[in-house]
């Protein structure tokens, strides 16, 4: 009775610690990002298609759970619960063997394995569920007293179909459990038989073309993206289940003192946990985690938070793209451009050579009003690990509605409607289908449709500025396109075209006032064309007529004076100006 | 008519149901199989009623099928019985606010010309540059079963394309792989071989293939291809060549050879195809366009042919223009001669060669006896109708069409009689076509008829693809003109 109370308290404590730690450590952005790697739909055909494949049940469970990870809190709590649910069934078999105390710390270390596996994006969440199912299978198997061999083989076969190589993991664990338990002669047979059967089944999947390699057939690579290299620590985390079973069984056989045994088990478990967390860098903030966070903030249109989160990392193009997107969405990109470190026009949009997947470029191009280019990149980015990236599918859908390709949009909307988190969005956009008037009256869709009336040309050829010019020719009310266009030219240091741009668009609905950096650029151009080119067509009066304020003129005069005084050295007090960026960056 | 149907209703129905009126219109069904000509060995053509309310289908006044969620599912047994007839009459009645109304009956015509039992195709997202999952599959046309020939999950999600059998032979095939484990896989009577086909003398690795009927040679194009995305053109994408040639691969000697007339810098030559007697090689050719992509619309491909002697691998000394599309300000692609050698089917469009992205692309046919060319009227739609393949008896053509939603390509099959008359095509049948095609996020690409099933285990293909470095293809040193 007393033991039970201690055990219950220990597990309650463990569960509490795990959940509190998960909540206190803040959002796990890798978990949140998983939600964008799939589109779980409440659809019998979707479920049936998954279930037909080896490991299908695991995929179905994993995807069902991951759909809720759109909430960082739910994601953190869910992974803690899953980790706890793995620890408990792994420990219960040893309770039956009276090894509860020494098993507890070792089994608890399995929680770390779960955490570590859940944190590697190219490893599908299926691995976590498969790991849990192995532990559950071990628990079920340990409770069986009759026909153990036959039952074990049945479990292996069922587990293989439901979870793939998890069957091999269970076979190894069950063998270790039997071998180091009190199983007698029979245990030696099962120790050989179980892994052999599991191995046979796994290799059958290789023979039938389910998997490409033996490593994929047997181990955690089965759950990994084919193009990704599986790190060694994932192998360690995966095989920690049979290792823990082996250690729990072996320690009492080697160390007869219970206290020392528990101490050794605790040391082992700490060593395992520390090794896994260190090797995986668990909990460390990484650039990849930043991107996951930005995507989340972007998807939820939390522009202010996105601006703050990406600000410290603007030295990276992708981070700068998100930051500038946040500024553009808040309507302050051009005005505040040089308050932040910018590095060429790639800070606006960084286009990779291969456009296989580039969600930020899709977001930026969509914000720019470049419907076709956004559709192109969003479509490529839509193909995600376990299905379809919902945020990218939303962009593809909206661009199809803008184009009037209602049939295709309907296809995506029907899919999104079957996903609870996207249902409301899908239903809202379904109202636009086959209703041109409604599309034209919607601020976003209507704006996009207007932009599609631009003169024909290939997009992003050679850069997005040509597209922006074409868009603004037909839609001068697109404020974001205007901000992006001006900012792009400013960052390109293309003062001639900045002047032309201002000349063409100043005073229109999207540019009633001239943003400060543009005023600075215009003054710079004026000064340059008068003094260097001898052309006074853009003089002070022109500048004043095109939105340059007296205070900017005074500032420019101060800048010129300070530069002269410093013999051309960079005047630090002007760091946030276009002039500084133009001459010293 | 109504009385007869009502009587059938009463005799078959589990509940009371009387047709009390009629609608002077055809019912809305999908796929639209009305008046289609189908082969007697095709799988049951299930279809859905798109109207509201309950519906029943009466076939030939004999069989009654209740719609389930709009779907009329015809059993194999019923279908087999129906396939003995020349015409089958379908009549749909639906419950319109408590009153059963019958629609105008329609027919499906059954041809005695059997269709090849299999087609192969690639399933690929209709994307622009990106993909993730894709694969080459085969489909039993007498049933609904699809099996993979090769899926790219076995090759690090590489690109797999241009699967082409020789005379529909499933054991004599070729396909390409790009990205990881790149190369060309040649399946030849039980052997699988990986080839590295880029040479110093050709502008690219081998691209669009077509087998010589002897199985000893394969004509290929080599293309320097790029693609760009339009800012709003409904075609969305333009795929264009900045150079291309046509060469022939000798399967036994593993050598490439060509005619100087099919490998020129002044012309873009592409999409080769042999005549069924093997004595002619057809291909598409356009005057080279210098400024690509700016002048992409200036590429106008005409249909040409050159004599080919399989005995000594020699070519004729002149080209013959079979269809001067350029003179009509049009462009052609994918020439395919019917197995009896009488007709040549091709895709005709405004410009360029990548017709799958051209909404004006239509199927055309030339009668090679008379030289007359005309659009294949009933087969075409207002959207893309492109890549096509003949069945071995020359009575069926399978082709790719974007007629349904403008983006996701689906395989349609049409009948062509001895005189070249084309019938209305039908969509590749599925158990539940509406649901299947609506949920499908892939396009059918390069459908090709096959006379049997590919038996090669895809694991074996994967093993060759992943482990073999590949045989380097050589260029023949002495070429006969």
HADDOCK unambig.tbl for C-alpha pairs under 7 A between the chains (distance, minus, plus):
assign (segid A and resid 206 and name CA) (segid B and resid 459 and name CA) 6.83 0.50 0.50
assign (segid A and resid 207 and name CA) (segid B and resid 459 and name CA) 5.86 0.50 0.50
assign (segid A and resid 208 and name CA) (segid B and resid 459 and name CA) 5.87 0.50 0.50
assign (segid A and resid 209 and name CA) (segid B and resid 458 and name CA) 5.59 0.50 0.50
assign (segid A and resid 209 and name CA) (segid B and resid 459 and name CA) 4.11 0.50 0.50
assign (segid A and resid 211 and name CA) (segid B and resid 154 and name CA) 6.21 0.50 0.50
assign (segid A and resid 212 and name CA) (segid B and resid 154 and name CA) 4.51 0.50 0.50
assign (segid A and resid 212 and name CA) (segid B and resid 155 and name CA) 6.99 0.50 0.50
assign (segid A and resid 212 and name CA) (segid B and resid 462 and name CA) 6.76 0.50 0.50
assign (segid A and resid 226 and name CA) (segid B and resid 156 and name CA) 4.97 0.50 0.50
assign (segid A and resid 226 and name CA) (segid B and resid 157 and name CA) 6.93 0.50 0.50
assign (segid A and resid 227 and name CA) (segid B and resid 156 and name CA) 5.30 0.50 0.50
assign (segid A and resid 355 and name CA) (segid B and resid 129 and name CA) 6.88 0.50 0.50
assign (segid A and resid 355 and name CA) (segid B and resid 130 and name CA) 6.82 0.50 0.50
assign (segid A and resid 356 and name CA) (segid B and resid 129 and name CA) 6.68 0.50 0.50
assign (segid A and resid 356 and name CA) (segid B and resid 130 and name CA) 4.61 0.50 0.50
assign (segid A and resid 372 and name CA) (segid B and resid 230 and name CA) 6.81 0.50 0.50
assign (segid A and resid 372 and name CA) (segid B and resid 231 and name CA) 5.18 0.50 0.50
assign (segid A and resid 372 and name CA) (segid B and resid 232 and name CA) 6.28 0.50 0.50
assign (segid A and resid 376 and name CA) (segid B and resid 128 and name CA) 6.24 0.50 0.50
assign (segid A and resid 379 and name CA) (segid B and resid 127 and name CA) 6.43 0.50 0.50
assign (segid A and resid 380 and name CA) (segid B and resid 127 and name CA) 6.48 0.50 0.50
assign (segid A and resid 380 and name CA) (segid B and resid 128 and name CA) 6.94 0.50 0.50
assign (segid A and resid 380 and name CA) (segid B and resid 129 and name CA) 6.61 0.50 0.50
assign (segid A and resid 380 and name CA) (segid B and resid 130 and name CA) 4.53 0.50 0.50
assign (segid A and resid 380 and name CA) (segid B and resid 131 and name CA) 6.50 0.50 0.50
assign (segid A and resid 383 and name CA) (segid B and resid 131 and name CA) 6.50 0.50 0.50
assign (segid A and resid 383 and name CA) (segid B and resid 132 and name CA) 5.92 0.50 0.50
assign (segid A and resid 407 and name CA) (segid B and resid 405 and name CA) 5.21 0.50 0.50
assign (segid A and resid 408 and name CA) (segid B and resid 405 and name CA) 5.90 0.50 0.50
assign (segid A and resid 411 and name CA) (segid B and resid 438 and name CA) 6.26 0.50 0.50
assign (segid A and resid 452 and name CA) (segid B and resid 232 and name CA) 5.49 0.50 0.50
assign (segid A and resid 456 and name CA) (segid B and resid 230 and name CA) 6.92 0.50 0.50
assign (segid A and resid 456 and name CA) (segid B and resid 231 and name CA) 5.81 0.50 0.50
assign (segid A and resid 456 and name CA) (segid B and resid 232 and name CA) 6.57 0.50 0.50
assign (segid A and resid 457 and name CA) (segid B and resid 230 and name CA) 5.78 0.50 0.50
assign (segid A and resid 457 and name CA) (segid B and resid 231 and name CA) 5.64 0.50 0.50
assign (segid A and resid 458 and name CA) (segid B and resid 228 and name CA) 5.96 0.50 0.50
assign (segid A and resid 458 and name CA) (segid B and resid 229 and name CA) 5.33 0.50 0.50
assign (segid A and resid 458 and name CA) (segid B and resid 230 and name CA) 4.53 0.50 0.50
assign (segid A and resid 458 and name CA) (segid B and resid 231 and name CA) 5.73 0.50 0.50
assign (segid A and resid 459 and name CA) (segid B and resid 229 and name CA) 5.75 0.50 0.50
assign (segid A and resid 459 and name CA) (segid B and resid 230 and name CA) 5.93 0.50 0.50
assign (segid A and resid 459 and name CA) (segid B and resid 231 and name CA) 5.47 0.50 0.50
